Amino acid sequence: MRPEFNVSITNTTRRRKLKDGTIAAYPQYYCEFRDPQTKARRRRAFDRKKDAEAFRSSLLLKVAENSYVDERKAPTVGQAIDHWLADKVGKVKASTLKGYKVVANGAIRGPLLFGTKHERADYTEKGVQPKNARFLKMLGHIKLTDLNTAMIRQWHRTVVEQCGTYTASRAKSHLKSILALAEEDFGIRAPSMPTGLARARHKAKKAILTSEHIARLVAAAREDLEQGIYYAFPFLAGTRPSEQLGLLWSEVDFDKNVIRICRIQERDGTLSEMTKTEAGTRAIPMSATMREMLLEWRVRCPRLGKELHRVFPGPGRLQEWPKPRIGGGGALLYQNYRKRYWAPAFKRLGLPYVTPHSARHSFISTLQAQGIEIGLVAQMAGHANPTVTLGHYTQAVRDGSAVIEALDRAYGR
């Protein structure tokens, strides 16, 4: 049986000699208790009785909920940020982690430079201070046990005023994740996020093609043996452009009928041996259409030297059929991909232009429209949480073969 926890409030009169020689007396209140963890005697002093009573009520509630933490040993928000960023190493790519650090250190930890966004960027990334720089205190110095919703609300208002609603929304999302990890690892109950915080202006949804438009595009791509696979692939696989351009033939498994997504291509054409996030590493089932197109493309695909390497390489020199292209096989940069392969296809077919990333939106929307469970759609899209995909969670009960059937039904196979 757990021993009863008591907090007693005592008071005394303290006296202090003022400059004019008079003696001033004022009350001092104490909350006395035994630390629930160490059993050592503790005492907290307060100038007002109501503050002592509020502390006692809070302490009794924490002990009752088994969430008591010695505030003297509690980490600060800044230490929680360090813990969160360390946990992200190896789980997200380097450029994503860099973005996390800029927002977490500048907008959450602080201090936040009072100035233009360019001055703040230079200070956050390079440590360059403008002349007569002024700084605003943020949350980094506050202990997690002292953090409350009022502090978070005031902090968020400051970030909105200084950095805008978009940055404030990103910072709020990061702070929520930071506090959740601290609660899990340090056993400190995190305060709830305040309600009614200002949100970023509504972003227009990406334009996506209809299923009929995509069916036309895929049909044309099957006849276009030299370039068709380049612009049809994201509609059939739901990949990000960086994942498509970073795909190697070694990750296309015709025996198991899957494509393994485990790396991306950076903007400069180099390969990163990880995806955008940990959940981005996944296996995508091949539909009959995609399998057929990839088998035909493998014969024609430019080699790196004499070996197949990238599935979507830069073009080489065309030889007489059936010889493959030569002199290619290297990286195809994203801007060249859009200019050489993507945009001309839409112009030639008279289709409304959408970006390569919109093909991914079409893939996700098509699967949802075809009745695929949101959990499975999130898995195929490489989302860590189905809420990213839809905002709601539905348990996936079918395997990847349902995805193949849905795509074939939608695109007229």
Disulfide bonds with the S-S distance in Angstrom:
none
